[in-house]
Structures are given as C-alpha cells and as structure tokens.
Amino acid sequence: MSKLTNCKACGKEMTKRSICPNCGKDQRIFFVRHKILTVLAVLIIALIGFVTNAYVAGQATVLVLIIMCIIGSVVDKVQSKKVAR
C-alpha cells in the first residue's frame, strides 16, 4: 500500500494525512485537525448521557457540577498553554 497520495487542492504528490508541502492545504480529517473540539464534543455527549441516567436516580445536580468542573479545568489548561506560546 502506497503512503503517497495527491493533494486535493493542487494535485501534487504528498504523504497521506499531512499538510501539503507545495500549497499548505491541510489534508487531515476534521477530528485530527481539531482535537480540542473533538474532546469537548465527546465530553458533552458523555455529559448528556450521564445526566439523563442520573436524572432518573435523582443525582443529576452533583454529577453535572463535577463534570462541568472537569471541563472547565481542561479548557483552562489548554488556554494557558496557548498564552504561553
């Protein structure tokens, strides 16, 4: 199996799953390009699942607060790393 493919923008040969060295077009899939959004989407889906399950048990408020604190700390760490660059 070849590890080379053609760029979707300029047609030059390049490696798969990377950025084209000729035109700079990012060839990676959305989830690889946007890791933070992917993690947040997974956490939100998990939050909805936990809340609907915990709502039946009557423990939704505590669970929502815990998950929101975790999400907040992750976002804070990511933002502080971006500022440090």
C-alpha positions as CSV (number, residue, x, y, z in Angstrom):
1,M,0.0,0.0,0.0
2,S,1.4,3.4,-1.0
3,K,1.9,6.1,1.6
4,L,1.7,8.8,-1.1
5,T,-1.4,10.5,-2.4
6,N,-2.3,13.5,-4.5
7,C,-3.2,16.8,-2.8
8,K,-6.8,17.7,-3.1
9,A,-6.1,21.4,-3.8
10,C,-3.0,21.5,-6.1
11,G,-2.7,17.8,-7.3
12,K,1.0,17.4,-6.3
13,E,2.1,14.1,-4.8
14,M,2.4,14.1,-1.0
15,T,2.3,11.8,2.0
16,K,-1.1,10.8,3.3
17,R,-2.7,12.5,6.4
18,S,-0.5,15.6,6.4
19,I,-0.2,19.1,5.2
20,C,0.8,19.6,1.5
21,P,4.4,21.0,1.3
22,N,3.5,22.7,-2.0
23,C,0.3,24.7,-1.3
24,G,-0.1,24.2,2.5
25,K,-3.6,22.6,2.4
26,D,-4.3,20.6,5.5
27,Q,-5.3,17.0,4.3
28,R,-6.1,15.6,7.8
29,I,-9.6,14.7,8.8
30,F,-11.7,17.2,11.0
31,F,-11.2,15.2,14.2
32,V,-7.4,15.2,13.9
33,R,-7.2,18.9,13.0
34,H,-9.5,20.0,15.8
35,K,-8.5,17.9,18.8
36,I,-9.9,20.3,21.4
37,L,-13.3,20.4,19.7
38,T,-13.4,16.7,19.4
39,V,-12.6,16.2,23.2
40,L,-15.3,18.8,24.1
41,A,-17.9,17.1,21.8
42,V,-17.2,13.7,23.4
43,L,-17.4,15.2,26.9
44,I,-20.7,17.0,26.1
45,I,-22.2,13.7,24.7
46,A,-21.0,11.9,27.8
47,L,-22.5,14.6,30.0
48,I,-25.8,14.3,28.3
49,G,-25.7,10.5,28.8
50,F,-24.8,10.8,32.4
51,V,-27.3,13.5,33.2
52,T,-30.2,11.6,31.6
53,N,-29.1,8.5,33.5
54,A,-28.5,10.3,36.8
55,Y,-31.8,12.3,36.5
56,V,-33.7,9.0,36.9
57,A,-31.7,8.3,40.0
58,G,-32.0,11.9,41.3
59,Q,-28.3,12.7,41.4
60,A,-28.1,14.9,38.3
61,T,-27.1,18.1,40.0
62,V,-23.9,16.8,41.7
63,L,-22.9,14.9,38.5
64,V,-23.3,18.0,36.3
65,L,-21.2,20.1,38.7
66,I,-18.4,17.6,38.8
67,I,-18.3,17.2,35.0
68,M,-18.5,21.0,34.4
69,C,-15.6,21.5,36.8
70,I,-13.5,18.9,34.9
71,I,-14.4,20.5,31.6
72,G,-13.5,24.0,33.0
73,S,-10.1,22.8,34.2
74,V,-9.3,21.2,30.9
75,V,-10.2,24.4,29.0
76,D,-8.2,26.5,31.4
77,K,-5.1,24.4,31.0
78,V,-5.5,24.5,27.2
79,Q,-5.9,28.3,27.2
80,S,-2.9,28.8,29.5
81,K,-0.7,26.7,27.1
82,K,-1.8,28.8,24.2
83,V,-1.0,32.0,26.0
84,A,2.5,30.7,27.0
85,R,3.4,30.1,23.3
